[in-house]
């Protein structure tokens, strides 16, 4: 029997009815709230925010939508905005303990554990075993550097809630951060046994196996997570990093393409792509990828450092590409100068001039040096500008004035050019080990080590061995490389980060024996954290290294050394003179790195009588009957300066652990 065709008016009426019903639904706050919840299930936080905002436009007192806004901003890492919304939601639903727990979690993420503790105490007074409150209490312990207390808290909770996958994962992550990897693996394996097809469990299992160096098993778990959840960005990113670590750059590139297809505005995917292209030898494409990452996020210091490293290695001094990227630093330097932040301005000028040495901004840099009280350096800089044909009448007048001013300087009286005779005291090799997989920027340790090496180029107390391979497979390889290059010291640099915090650790070893000498830590948050943290490590290193100079010239009982005010030399300081070629040993003694040497190598004593920017003059007193003091002898402080005391702030901050636990909280 044939069906009769529907009459056209009926079809039109049906269509109009559907349009009317859809229109009516879109005026219903519940419709938008459901859309927001669905977007949250897919971890589409930005899309969910749009839906919840529409719900709140129609129903301003919708507590669920306000709470959803708070959750979304928490997921986006915008904790300040999350706090605003969770407080609005709590005002609308005062008895909701879940919202109280969320506010405590946000306060913890913002770095206010005391405020979070007050909220949690109120929750636990009503429900002593409230699960979410226990999670946040453990996070507070970790933020205060008490990961052991957090582990005990998680263990107790596991006994009470033995089927909670998040507790097993949290305990495993915390134990791993404490170095208890065997126990950590036992707990993550239990979670995998209970939830073999859960993408969340498989992802965190992959992370923990990667930290243990078991990259093949980690890759298998990451792939299993993606089978269950193909668009799981965290798992995709981790798998890309694993393929990169295994030198399978083409596979890693393919995974970064998937990440870009999921979110075209993801700068980390572009950065990762740049790393893969770089290691594959496709250097021009690598620079383009890093540039794309910076277009999306101009504040990504890792991408900028990687791009600048490539520019310094791959392009000529006059390359226009260098000019455009150096301009960014010069603009920042000018802004810092206007704000009277001279040290930050000097740093930016140095970075810009390293990329583009012939830039006219060198004149502003020179002027800043003059204002800081370094007339000799000012004269050096403007003399360089004149030599490059960048002179004008004002610069010529300044040259004449400062040449006259410095006519009676220490350098002139001794006929010594500081640029020719000064040399760094110690050779330092900077390395990073092939590190565990990072949470945000892959190879973060290598980026931090390269940045540190670049900063040390401008230091006068230490000279980085720039041609030494940065990445080393293991400690023994780094030690061997340092010995081969006759480095006085070598450093192993590692980094850990989350979306807003960065911690860097640098271990200092003796180049001749590999003996450990010191550990330095730096923890920074907010903007410019890579620069500030690496600068902090450099400052600690320079402070820890013993003072050393060279007798550059001698006139009877007077001598000149190649260090001055810029190196911390003070008038009346008494320094020991060792004959040229003497073997100097370094000994760790409590908080200092002391020098030791043979008594027979001591030639005499140098007492400082006059200090200039880069040179110092003083009297010479021989040791023994014969005068053995000669130009080229070493001049050292008799007592070592106190080394920077190791702080545990970076270890306590545990940025990766805190970020992993925060992300885990989103999976109820």
C-alpha positions as CSV (number, residue, x, y, z in Angstrom):
1,X,0.0,0.0,0.0
2,X,1.5,3.3,-1.1
3,X,1.8,6.1,1.4
4,X,0.1,9.3,0.5
5,X,2.3,12.4,0.3
6,X,1.9,14.8,3.1
7,X,0.2,18.0,1.9
8,X,2.6,20.9,1.6
9,X,0.7,23.1,4.2
10,X,1.2,20.3,6.8
11,X,5.0,20.2,6.2
12,X,5.2,24.0,6.5
13,X,3.1,23.9,9.7
14,X,5.4,21.2,11.1
15,X,8.5,23.3,10.3
16,X,7.1,26.4,11.8
17,X,6.2,24.4,14.9
18,X,9.8,23.2,15.3
19,X,11.1,26.7,14.8
20,X,8.6,28.0,17.5
21,X,9.6,25.2,19.9
22,X,13.3,25.8,19.4
23,X,12.8,29.5,19.9
24,X,10.8,28.8,23.1
25,X,13.6,26.5,24.3
26,X,16.2,29.1,23.8
27,X,14.3,31.4,26.0
28,X,14.4,28.8,28.8
29,X,17.4,29.2,31.2
30,X,17.4,25.4,31.7
31,X,18.2,24.9,28.0
32,X,21.4,27.0,28.2
33,X,22.3,25.4,31.5
34,X,22.1,21.9,30.0
35,X,24.2,23.1,27.0
36,X,26.8,24.5,29.4
37,X,27.0,21.2,31.3
38,X,27.4,19.3,28.1
39,X,30.3,21.5,27.0
40,X,31.9,21.0,30.4
41,X,31.7,17.3,29.9
42,X,33.8,17.8,26.8
43,X,36.2,20.1,28.7
44,X,35.1,22.9,26.4
45,X,35.4,25.5,29.1
46,X,35.2,28.5,26.9
47,X,32.1,27.2,25.1
48,X,30.5,26.3,28.4
49,X,31.1,29.9,29.7
50,X,29.1,31.2,26.7
51,X,26.2,29.0,27.5
52,X,26.2,29.7,31.2
53,X,26.3,33.5,30.5
54,X,23.2,33.1,28.3
55,X,21.5,31.2,31.1
56,X,22.4,34.0,33.6
57,X,21.2,36.7,31.2
58,X,17.8,35.0,31.3
59,X,17.9,34.1,35.0
60,X,20.4,36.2,37.0
61,X,19.8,34.2,40.2
62,X,20.6,30.8,38.6
63,X,23.0,29.4,41.2
64,X,23.9,26.4,39.0
65,X,25.0,28.6,36.1
66,X,27.1,30.8,38.5
67,X,28.7,27.6,39.9
68,X,29.4,26.4,36.3
69,X,31.1,29.7,35.5
70,X,33.4,29.2,38.5
71,X,34.2,25.6,37.5
72,X,35.0,26.7,33.9
73,X,37.3,29.5,34.9
74,X,39.0,27.1,37.3
75,X,39.4,24.7,34.4
76,X,40.9,27.5,32.3
77,X,43.3,28.4,35.1
78,X,41.8,31.9,35.6
79,X,41.5,31.5,39.3
80,X,40.8,35.2,40.1
81,X,37.7,35.1,37.8
82,X,36.7,31.7,39.3
83,X,36.7,33.2,42.8
84,X,34.4,36.0,41.7
85,X,31.8,33.5,40.4
86,X,32.0,31.0,43.2
87,X,31.3,33.8,45.7
88,X,28.3,34.8,43.6
89,X,27.1,31.2,43.5
90,X,27.6,30.8,47.3
91,X,25.5,33.9,47.9
92,X,22.7,32.2,45.9
93,X,23.1,28.8,47.5
94,X,24.6,29.3,51.0
95,X,24.0,25.7,52.2
96,X,25.8,24.1,49.3
97,X,29.0,22.5,50.7
98,X,30.2,21.7,47.1
99,X,30.5,25.4,46.5
100,X,32.3,25.9,49.7
101,X,34.8,23.3,48.7
102,X,35.2,24.9,45.3
103,X,36.0,28.3,46.9
104,X,38.6,26.6,49.1
105,X,40.2,25.0,46.1
106,X,40.2,28.3,44.2
107,X,41.8,30.1,47.2
108,X,44.4,27.4,47.4
109,X,45.2,27.8,43.7
110,X,45.5,31.6,44.2
111,X,48.1,31.0,47.0
112,X,45.8,31.8,50.0
113,X,45.9,28.6,52.0
114,X,44.9,30.3,55.2
115,X,41.7,31.5,53.7
116,X,41.0,28.1,52.2
117,X,41.7,26.4,55.6
118,X,39.0,28.6,57.3
119,X,36.4,27.5,54.7
120,X,37.4,23.8,54.9
121,X,37.2,23.8,58.7
122,X,33.6,25.0,58.4
123,X,32.8,22.2,55.9
124,X,34.5,19.5,58.0
125,X,32.7,20.6,61.1
126,X,29.4,19.7,59.3
127,X,30.8,16.6,57.4
128,X,34.0,15.3,59.0
129,X,34.7,13.0,56.1
130,X,33.6,15.2,53.2
131,X,35.6,13.8,50.3
132,X,36.1,17.1,48.3
133,X,37.2,18.8,51.5
134,X,39.8,16.1,52.1
135,X,41.2,16.6,48.6
136,X,41.6,20.4,49.1
137,X,43.1,19.9,52.5
138,X,45.8,17.7,51.0
139,X,46.4,20.4,48.3
140,X,47.0,22.9,51.0
141,X,49.5,20.6,52.6
142,X,51.4,20.4,49.3
143,X,51.3,24.2,48.7
144,X,52.9,24.6,52.1
145,X,55.7,22.1,51.3
146,X,54.2,19.2,53.4
147,X,53.7,16.6,50.7
148,X,54.3,13.9,53.3
149,X,51.3,15.1,55.3
150,X,49.3,15.1,52.1
151,X,50.3,11.5,51.4
152,X,49.1,10.5,54.9
153,X,45.8,12.3,54.4
154,X,45.3,10.5,51.0
155,X,46.2,7.1,52.6
156,X,43.5,7.6,55.2
157,X,41.0,8.6,52.6
158,X,41.8,5.6,50.4
159,X,40.9,3.4,53.4
160,X,37.5,5.1,53.7
161,X,36.8,5.4,50.0
162,X,38.5,2.3,48.4
163,X,36.8,2.7,45.0
164,X,37.6,6.4,44.4
165,X,40.0,6.5,41.4
166,X,41.0,10.1,42.1
167,X,42.3,9.2,45.6
168,X,44.5,6.4,44.2
169,X,45.8,8.8,41.5
170,X,46.3,11.7,44.0
171,X,48.2,9.4,46.4
172,X,50.3,8.0,43.5
173,X,51.2,11.5,42.3
174,X,52.1,12.7,45.7
175,X,54.3,9.7,46.5
176,X,56.0,10.1,43.2
177,X,56.9,13.7,44.1
178,X,58.4,12.4,47.3
179,X,60.6,10.0,45.3
180,X,58.7,6.9,46.5
181,X,58.2,5.6,43.0
182,X,57.7,2.0,43.8
183,X,54.8,2.8,46.1
184,X,53.4,5.3,43.6
185,X,53.4,2.7,40.9
186,X,51.6,0.2,43.1
187,X,48.7,2.7,43.7
188,X,48.4,3.8,40.1
189,X,48.4,0.1,39.1
190,X,45.5,-0.5,41.5
191,X,43.6,2.3,39.8
192,X,44.4,0.8,36.4
193,X,43.2,-2.6,37.5
194,X,39.9,-1.2,38.8
195,X,39.3,1.1,35.9
196,X,41.2,-0.3,32.9
197,X,39.2,1.6,30.3
198,X,39.0,4.9,32.1
199,X,40.9,7.5,30.0
200,X,41.6,9.7,33.0
201,X,43.3,6.8,34.9
202,X,45.2,5.8,31.8
203,X,46.4,9.4,31.3
204,X,47.7,9.8,34.9
205,X,49.2,6.3,34.7
206,X,51.1,7.4,31.5
207,X,52.3,10.5,33.3
208,X,53.7,8.5,36.3
209,X,55.3,5.9,34.1
210,X,56.9,8.7,32.0
211,X,58.4,10.2,35.2
212,X,59.9,6.9,36.0
213,X,61.6,6.7,32.6
214,X,59.4,3.8,31.4
215,X,58.5,5.6,28.2
216,X,57.2,2.6,26.3
217,X,54.6,1.7,28.9
218,X,53.8,5.4,29.2
219,X,53.1,5.6,25.5
220,X,50.9,2.5,25.6
221,X,48.8,4.0,28.4
222,X,48.5,7.4,26.7
223,X,47.3,5.6,23.5
224,X,44.8,3.6,25.5
225,X,43.4,6.9,27.0
226,X,43.0,8.2,23.4
227,X,41.2,5.1,22.3
228,X,38.6,5.8,24.9
229,X,38.6,9.6,24.5
230,X,40.1,10.6,21.0
231,X,40.0,14.3,21.7
232,X,41.7,14.1,25.1
233,X,44.1,17.0,24.7
234,X,46.2,16.3,27.8
235,X,46.8,12.7,26.6
236,X,47.6,13.9,23.1
237,X,50.1,16.4,24.4
238,X,51.7,13.8,26.7
239,X,51.9,11.3,23.8
240,X,53.5,13.9,21.6
241,X,56.1,14.6,24.3
242,X,56.8,10.9,24.6
243,X,57.3,10.5,20.9
244,X,59.6,13.6,20.9
245,X,61.6,12.1,23.8
246,X,62.0,8.9,21.8
247,X,63.3,10.9,18.8
248,X,60.2,10.0,16.7
249,X,59.8,13.6,15.5
250,X,57.4,12.8,12.6
251,X,55.0,11.0,14.9
252,X,55.2,13.9,17.4
253,X,54.6,16.4,14.6
254,X,51.5,14.5,13.6
255,X,50.2,14.7,17.2
256,X,50.8,18.4,17.3
257,X,48.8,18.8,14.2
258,X,45.9,17.0,15.9
259,X,46.3,19.4,18.9
260,X,46.1,22.4,16.6
261,X,43.0,21.0,14.8
262,X,41.3,20.8,18.2
263,X,42.4,24.3,19.3
264,X,44.0,26.5,16.7
265,X,44.8,29.1,19.4
266,X,46.9,26.7,21.4
267,X,50.4,28.2,21.6
268,X,51.9,25.1,23.4
269,X,51.1,22.9,20.4
270,X,52.9,25.4,18.1
271,X,55.9,25.5,20.5
272,X,56.0,21.7,20.6
273,X,55.9,21.6,16.8
274,X,58.8,24.0,16.7
275,X,60.9,21.7,19.0
276,X,60.2,18.7,16.7
277,X,61.1,20.6,13.6
278,X,64.3,21.9,15.3
279,X,65.4,18.4,16.3
280,X,64.5,17.1,12.8
281,X,66.9,19.8,11.3
282,X,64.1,21.8,9.7
283,X,65.3,25.0,11.2
284,X,63.5,27.7,9.2
285,X,60.2,25.9,9.8
286,X,61.1,25.6,13.5
287,X,61.6,29.4,13.7
288,X,58.2,29.9,12.0
289,X,56.5,27.6,14.5
290,X,58.0,29.4,17.4
291,X,56.9,32.7,15.9
292,X,53.3,31.4,15.5
293,X,53.4,30.4,19.2
294,X,54.5,34.0,20.1
295,X,51.8,35.5,17.9
296,X,49.2,33.5,20.0
297,X,50.9,34.3,23.3
298,X,53.5,37.1,23.2
299,X,54.3,36.3,26.9
300,X,55.4,32.7,26.3
301,X,59.1,33.1,27.4
302,X,60.0,29.5,26.4
303,X,58.9,30.1,22.8
304,X,60.7,33.4,22.7
305,X,63.9,31.9,24.2
306,X,63.7,29.0,21.7
307,X,63.2,31.4,18.8
308,X,66.1,33.7,19.8
309,X,68.4,30.7,20.3
310,X,67.6,29.6,16.7
311,X,68.2,33.2,15.4
312,X,71.6,33.4,17.2
313,X,72.6,30.0,15.7
314,X,71.1,30.1,12.3
315,X,71.1,33.7,11.0
316,X,73.7,36.3,10.1
317,X,74.1,39.4,12.3
318,X,72.5,41.7,9.7
319,X,69.5,39.4,9.1
320,X,66.3,41.5,9.1
321,X,64.6,38.7,11.0
322,X,66.8,39.5,14.0
323,X,66.0,43.2,13.8
324,X,62.2,42.6,14.2
325,X,62.6,40.3,17.2
326,X,65.2,42.5,18.9
327,X,62.7,45.4,18.6
328,X,60.5,43.7,21.1
329,X,63.2,43.8,23.8
330,X,64.1,47.3,23.0
331,X,60.5,48.4,23.4
332,X,60.3,46.7,26.8
333,X,63.6,48.3,27.8
334,X,62.3,51.7,26.9
335,X,59.2,51.1,29.0
336,X,61.3,49.9,32.0
337,X,63.4,53.1,31.7
338,X,60.3,55.3,31.8
339,X,59.2,53.4,34.9
340,X,62.7,53.8,36.5
341,X,63.3,50.0,36.5
342,X,66.9,50.3,35.4
343,X,68.0,46.7,36.1
344,X,65.2,45.3,34.0
345,X,65.9,47.8,31.3
346,X,69.6,46.8,31.2
347,X,68.6,43.2,30.9
348,X,66.2,43.9,27.9
349,X,68.8,46.0,26.2
350,X,71.4,43.2,26.6
351,X,69.0,40.6,25.1
352,X,68.1,42.9,22.2
353,X,71.7,43.8,21.5
354,X,72.7,40.1,21.6
355,X,70.3,39.6,18.7
356,X,71.1,42.8,16.9
357,X,74.5,44.2,18.0
358,X,74.5,47.1,15.5
359,X,71.1,48.5,16.6
360,X,71.0,52.2,17.3
361,X,69.4,51.4,20.7
362,X,72.9,50.7,21.9
363,X,73.0,54.5,22.5
364,X,70.1,54.3,25.0
365,X,71.9,51.3,26.6
366,X,75.1,53.4,26.9
367,X,73.2,56.3,28.4
368,X,71.7,54.0,31.0
369,X,75.1,52.7,31.9
370,X,76.2,56.3,32.4
371,X,73.3,57.0,34.7
372,X,74.1,53.9,36.7
373,X,77.6,55.3,37.4
374,X,79.7,53.4,34.8
375,X,81.4,56.2,32.7
376,X,84.1,53.9,31.3
377,X,81.5,51.4,30.0
378,X,79.6,54.4,28.6
379,X,82.7,55.5,26.7
380,X,83.2,52.0,25.4
381,X,79.7,51.8,24.1
382,X,79.6,55.1,22.3
383,X,83.1,54.4,20.9
384,X,81.6,51.3,19.4
385,X,78.8,53.3,17.9
386,X,81.2,55.7,16.3
387,X,83.2,52.8,14.9
388,X,80.0,51.5,13.2
389,X,79.3,54.8,11.6
390,X,76.4,55.7,13.9
391,X,77.9,58.9,15.1
392,X,76.5,62.5,15.2
393,X,77.6,65.7,16.7
394,X,76.1,65.0,20.1
395,X,77.8,61.7,20.3
396,X,81.1,63.2,19.2
397,X,80.8,65.8,21.9
398,X,80.1,63.1,24.5
399,X,83.1,61.2,23.3
400,X,85.4,64.2,23.7
401,X,83.9,65.0,27.1
402,X,84.3,61.5,28.5
403,X,87.7,60.9,27.1
404,X,88.8,64.1,28.9
405,X,87.0,63.0,32.1
406,X,88.7,59.6,32.1
407,X,92.1,61.0,31.0
408,X,93.3,60.4,34.5
409,X,91.5,57.1,35.0
410,X,93.2,54.0,36.4
411,X,93.2,52.4,32.9
412,X,94.9,55.4,31.3
413,X,97.5,55.7,34.0
414,X,98.4,52.1,33.6
415,X,97.9,52.1,29.8
416,X,95.6,49.2,30.2
417,X,92.5,48.5,28.1
418,X,89.9,46.6,30.3
419,X,88.3,45.1,27.2
420,X,91.6,43.4,26.3
421,X,92.9,42.3,29.7
422,X,89.8,41.4,31.6
423,X,88.7,37.8,31.6
424,X,86.2,35.8,33.6
425,X,87.6,34.0,36.6
426,X,86.0,30.5,36.2
427,X,84.8,28.3,33.3
428,X,81.3,26.9,33.9
429,X,79.7,24.2,31.8
430,X,75.9,24.3,31.9
431,X,73.9,21.2,31.1
432,X,70.5,19.6,31.5
433,X,69.8,15.9,31.6
434,X,67.3,14.3,29.3
435,X,64.5,15.1,31.8
436,X,61.2,13.5,32.5
437,X,58.3,14.6,30.4
438,X,57.2,18.2,31.4
439,X,53.6,19.2,32.0
440,X,53.5,22.3,29.9
441,X,56.6,23.2,27.9
442,X,58.4,20.0,26.7
443,X,62.1,20.2,27.3
444,X,61.7,23.0,29.8
445,X,64.9,22.1,31.5
446,X,66.9,22.5,28.3
447,X,65.2,25.9,27.7
448,X,66.1,27.1,31.2
449,X,69.7,25.8,30.8
450,X,70.1,27.6,27.4
451,X,68.7,30.8,28.9
452,X,71.0,30.6,31.9
453,X,74.0,30.0,29.6
454,X,73.0,33.1,27.6
455,X,72.7,35.2,30.7
456,X,76.1,34.1,32.0
457,X,77.7,35.5,28.8
458,X,77.3,38.9,30.4
459,X,78.8,37.9,33.8
460,X,82.4,38.8,34.7
461,X,82.9,36.1,37.3
462,X,82.0,33.1,35.2
463,X,82.3,32.2,31.6
464,X,79.8,29.6,30.2
465,X,81.3,27.1,27.7
466,X,78.9,28.0,24.9
467,X,80.0,25.2,22.5
468,X,79.4,22.4,25.0
469,X,76.4,20.2,24.1
470,X,73.5,21.3,26.3
471,X,71.7,18.0,26.7
472,X,73.4,15.1,28.4
473,X,72.0,11.6,28.8
474,X,73.1,11.1,32.4
475,X,75.3,12.6,35.1
476,X,78.4,10.6,34.1
477,X,78.2,12.0,30.5
478,X,77.9,15.6,31.8
479,X,80.9,15.0,34.1
480,X,83.0,13.5,31.3
481,X,82.1,16.5,29.0
482,X,83.1,19.0,31.7
483,X,86.4,17.2,32.3
484,X,87.2,17.1,28.6
485,X,86.6,20.8,28.3
486,X,88.6,21.6,31.5
487,X,85.6,23.3,33.1
488,X,86.2,24.5,36.6
489,X,82.6,23.8,37.4
490,X,79.5,22.3,35.8
491,X,75.8,22.7,36.5
492,X,72.8,20.5,35.9
493,X,69.6,22.5,35.4
494,X,66.1,21.2,35.7
495,X,62.7,23.0,35.6
496,X,59.1,22.3,36.6
497,X,56.1,24.5,35.8
498,X,52.4,24.8,35.7
499,X,50.2,27.4,34.0
500,X,51.4,30.2,36.3
501,X,54.4,29.0,38.3
502,X,57.9,28.0,37.5
503,X,60.6,26.4,39.7
504,X,64.2,25.9,38.6
505,X,66.8,23.8,40.3
506,X,70.5,24.0,39.5
507,X,73.1,21.6,41.0
508,X,76.8,22.8,41.0
509,X,79.6,20.3,40.7
510,X,83.4,20.4,40.6
511,X,84.6,20.0,37.1
512,X,87.7,18.0,38.1
513,X,86.1,15.4,40.4
514,X,82.3,15.7,39.9
515,X,82.0,16.4,43.7
516,X,78.8,18.2,44.6
517,X,79.3,21.8,45.8
518,X,75.9,23.6,46.0
519,X,72.3,23.5,45.1
520,X,70.4,26.6,43.9
521,X,66.6,27.0,43.7
522,X,64.4,29.7,42.2
523,X,60.6,29.9,42.2
524,X,58.7,32.6,40.4
525,X,55.1,33.2,39.5
526,X,53.3,35.5,37.1
527,X,54.8,37.3,34.1
528,X,58.5,37.1,33.2
529,X,58.9,34.1,35.5
530,X,61.5,32.3,33.3
531,X,63.7,35.5,33.1
532,X,63.3,36.1,36.8
533,X,64.0,32.5,37.9
534,X,67.0,32.1,35.6
535,X,68.3,35.5,36.8
536,X,67.9,34.3,40.3
537,X,69.9,31.1,39.6
538,X,72.7,33.2,37.9
539,X,72.9,35.6,40.9
540,X,73.2,32.7,43.4
541,X,75.9,31.1,41.3
542,X,77.9,34.3,41.0
543,X,77.6,34.9,44.7
544,X,78.8,31.3,45.5
545,X,81.8,31.3,43.3
546,X,85.1,32.4,44.9
547,X,86.6,35.7,43.9
548,X,89.5,35.3,41.5
549,X,91.4,37.8,39.4
550,X,94.7,38.1,37.5
551,X,97.7,40.4,38.0
552,X,97.5,42.3,34.7
553,X,100.5,44.6,35.3
554,X,103.2,45.4,37.8
555,X,105.3,48.5,38.5
556,X,107.8,47.7,41.3
557,X,105.7,47.5,44.5
558,X,102.4,48.4,42.7
559,X,100.1,46.1,40.8
560,X,97.0,46.2,38.7
561,X,94.3,43.4,38.7
562,X,91.6,42.8,36.0
563,X,88.7,43.2,38.4
564,X,87.0,46.3,39.8
565,X,83.9,47.8,41.3
566,X,81.7,45.8,38.9
567,X,83.1,42.6,40.4
568,X,82.6,43.6,44.0
569,X,86.2,44.7,44.7
570,X,86.5,47.1,47.6
571,X,89.2,49.4,48.8
572,X,91.6,48.0,51.5
573,X,90.7,44.4,50.5
574,X,93.6,42.0,51.1
575,X,94.0,39.3,48.5
576,X,96.5,36.4,48.2
577,X,98.7,36.1,45.1
578,X,99.5,32.6,43.7
579,X,102.1,32.0,41.0
580,X,100.8,31.6,37.5
581,X,99.8,28.0,36.8
582,X,99.2,27.0,40.4
583,X,96.6,24.3,41.0
584,X,93.6,25.7,42.9
585,X,91.2,23.3,44.6
586,X,87.7,24.0,45.7
587,X,86.3,22.6,49.0
588,X,82.7,22.7,50.2
589,X,82.7,23.9,53.8
590,X,79.3,24.4,55.4
591,X,77.8,27.4,53.4
592,X,81.0,28.4,51.6
593,X,83.1,27.2,48.6
594,X,86.6,27.6,49.9
595,X,89.8,27.7,47.9
596,X,92.7,25.4,48.8
597,X,96.3,25.6,47.4
598,X,99.8,24.6,48.2
599,X,101.6,26.9,50.6
600,X,104.6,27.0,48.3
601,X,102.5,28.5,45.5
602,X,101.8,31.7,47.5
603,X,103.9,34.6,46.1
604,X,102.6,37.4,48.2
605,X,99.7,39.7,49.1
606,X,97.8,42.3,47.1
607,X,96.2,45.1,49.1
608,X,93.7,47.2,47.1
609,X,94.3,51.0,47.3
610,X,92.2,52.2,44.3
611,X,89.2,50.8,42.6
612,X,87.7,51.8,39.2
613,X,84.8,50.2,37.3
614,X,86.8,47.2,35.9
615,X,90.3,47.5,37.3
616,X,91.9,47.8,40.7
617,X,95.4,48.9,41.8
618,X,97.1,48.0,45.0
619,X,100.4,47.4,46.8
620,X,102.4,44.2,46.5
621,X,104.0,42.4,49.4
622,X,106.2,39.4,48.6
623,X,106.1,36.1,50.5
624,X,109.5,34.8,51.5
625,X,113.0,36.1,50.8
626,X,112.7,36.1,47.0
627,X,110.3,38.3,45.0
628,X,108.4,35.8,42.8
629,X,105.4,38.0,41.9
630,X,104.9,38.3,38.2
631,X,102.3,39.5,35.7
632,X,99.8,36.7,35.0
633,X,99.7,35.5,38.6
634,X,96.4,34.6,40.1
635,X,94.9,36.9,42.8
636,X,92.2,35.4,45.1
637,X,90.2,36.3,48.1
638,X,91.8,34.6,51.2
639,X,88.3,33.8,52.6
640,X,85.5,32.6,50.5
641,X,82.2,34.5,50.4
642,X,79.2,32.8,51.9
643,X,77.5,30.8,49.2
644,X,73.8,31.2,48.7
645,X,72.1,29.0,51.2
646,X,70.0,26.4,49.5
647,X,66.3,27.1,49.9
648,X,63.6,24.5,49.3
649,X,61.1,27.0,48.0
650,X,61.1,25.5,44.5
651,X,60.8,22.0,45.7
652,X,58.0,23.0,48.1
653,X,56.1,24.9,45.4
654,X,55.8,21.6,43.4
655,X,54.1,23.4,40.5
656,X,53.6,20.3,38.3
657,X,52.1,18.3,41.2
658,X,49.7,21.1,42.1
659,X,48.6,21.5,38.6
660,X,48.0,17.8,38.1
661,X,45.9,17.6,41.3
662,X,43.9,20.7,40.3
663,X,43.1,19.1,36.9
664,X,42.2,15.9,38.6
665,X,39.7,17.7,40.8
666,X,37.6,18.5,37.6
667,X,36.9,14.8,37.1
668,X,34.2,14.0,39.7
